[in-house]
Amino acid sequence: MQRVTEVTAAKDTKNSGGSQGNSRLITLKSKRTMDEIKEWKAENYRGTVCSYLMMQKVAFSYNEETGLVFTAPDFFVENMLRSLRTSYGCNKIRINEIK
């Protein structure tokens, strides 16, 4: 899925006292690809992952059979892993995609 945003501002002409005025054309194009939302499972550090998900307002579920399961895009999980490793000291954290 790809999201494309294009903003175009038309010419802005100001006439002041007989002068031609200034004209500007501003074009902003921003292309951002949206990652697919996938289902993930935390294998260890469940308490820390649970706290992180609550702070980020991400819904998750936990039961004894499946463990801690949540849905998020790839970029969120990459940022979460980096943050948990550097800030919380979870060097051996394992979060796997459920297929």
RODO-2510 file (C-alpha; in nm, 4 decimals, decimal comma):
residues 99
     n   res          X          Y          Z
     1     m     0,0000     0,0000     0,0000
     2     q     0,1444     0,3349    -0,0963
     3     r     0,0354     0,6758     0,0213
     4     v     0,1183     0,9793    -0,1886
     5     t     0,0607     1,3347    -0,0700
     6     e     0,0923     1,6313    -0,3034
     7     v     0,0377     1,9896    -0,2004
     8     t     0,0501     2,2694    -0,4545
     9     a     0,0094     2,6368    -0,3736
    10     a    -0,0977     2,8486    -0,6677
    11     k     0,0673     3,1720    -0,7721
    12     d     0,0413     3,4435    -0,5122
    13     t     0,0351     3,7814    -0,6837
    14     k     0,0307     4,1064    -0,4900
    15     n    -0,0201     4,4304    -0,6715
    16     s     0,0984     4,7276    -0,4761
    17     g     0,0986     5,0678    -0,6393
    18     g     0,1375     4,9675    -1,0027
    19     s     0,4178     4,7145    -0,9631
    20     q     0,3854     4,3689    -1,1052
    21     g     0,4293     4,2113    -0,7604
    22     n     0,5893     3,8856    -0,6568
    23     s     0,4691     3,5496    -0,7730
    24     r     0,5627     3,2244    -0,6064
    25     l     0,4917     2,8652    -0,6878
    26     i     0,5405     2,6196    -0,4058
    27     t     0,5179     2,2505    -0,4704
    28     l     0,5647     1,9892    -0,2029
    29     k     0,5626     1,6237    -0,2887
    30     s     0,5879     1,3654    -0,0187
    31     k     0,5840     0,9959    -0,0944
    32     r     0,5624     0,7588     0,1951
    33     t     0,5145     0,3896     0,1707
    34     m     0,2977     0,2387     0,4383
    35     d     0,4078    -0,0929     0,5813
    36     e     0,1722    -0,3809     0,6147
    37     i     0,0394    -0,4436     0,9633
    38     k     0,1554    -0,7838     1,0857
    39     e     0,0986    -0,9938     1,3944
    40     w     0,3940    -1,0290     1,6327
    41     k     0,4737    -1,2436     1,9375
    42     a     0,7106    -1,1502     2,2201
    43     e     0,9135    -1,4525     2,3301
    44     n     1,0882    -1,2998     2,6330
    45     y     1,0951    -0,9764     2,8364
    46     r     0,7141    -0,9863     2,8324
    47     g     0,6732    -0,7391     3,1180
    48     t     0,8978    -0,4811     2,9553
    49     v     0,7358    -0,5287     2,6128
    50     c     0,3915    -0,5008     2,7747
    51     s     0,4882    -0,1722     2,9434
    52     y     0,6337    -0,0348     2,6195
    53     l     0,3192    -0,1250     2,4235
    54     m     0,0987     0,0420     2,6866
    55     m     0,3081     0,3605     2,6733
    56     q     0,2765     0,3641     2,2935
    57     k    -0,1001     0,2896     2,3141
    58     v    -0,0754    -0,0314     2,1109
    59     a    -0,3375    -0,2999     2,1713
    60     f    -0,2114    -0,6458     2,2673
    61     s    -0,3372    -0,9689     2,4152
    62     y    -0,1860    -1,2225     2,6516
    63     n    -0,2799    -1,5743     2,7499
    64     e    -0,0788    -1,8734     2,8636
    65     e    -0,1015    -2,0602     2,5343
    66     t    -0,0117    -1,7903     2,2810
    67     g     0,1828    -1,5513     2,5030
    68     l     0,2035    -1,1776     2,4350
    69     v     0,0635    -1,1022     2,0870
    70     f     0,0217    -0,7610     1,9208
    71     t    -0,0214    -0,6149     1,5727
    72     a     0,2053    -0,3448     1,4292
    73     p     0,3933    -0,2501     1,1123
    74     d     0,7579    -0,3467     1,0562
    75     f     0,8982     0,0004     1,1238
    76     f     0,7283     0,0144     1,4660
    77     v     0,8793    -0,3186     1,5709
    78     e     1,2261    -0,2126     1,4506
    79     n     1,2034     0,1113     1,6519
    80     m     1,0687    -0,0776     1,9524
    81     l     1,3558    -0,3287     1,9438
    82     r     1,6132    -0,0496     1,9182
    83     s     1,4534     0,1397     2,2046
    84     l     1,4234    -0,1668     2,4300
    85     r     1,7852    -0,2641     2,3650
    86     t     1,9335     0,0794     2,4263
    87     s     1,7054     0,2227     2,6949
    88     y     1,5961    -0,0854     2,8887
    89     g     1,8967    -0,3154     2,8405
    90     c     1,6999    -0,5959     2,6741
    91     n     1,9912    -0,7155     2,4604
    92     k     1,8567    -1,0653     2,3910
    93     i     1,4965    -0,9709     2,3203
    94     r     1,3098    -1,1875     2,0685
    95     i     1,0002    -1,0694     1,8891
    96     n     0,8872    -1,2944     1,6045
    97     e     0,6319    -1,2474     1,3311
    98     i     0,3376    -1,4893     1,3432
    99     k     0,2711    -1,6352     0,9999
***
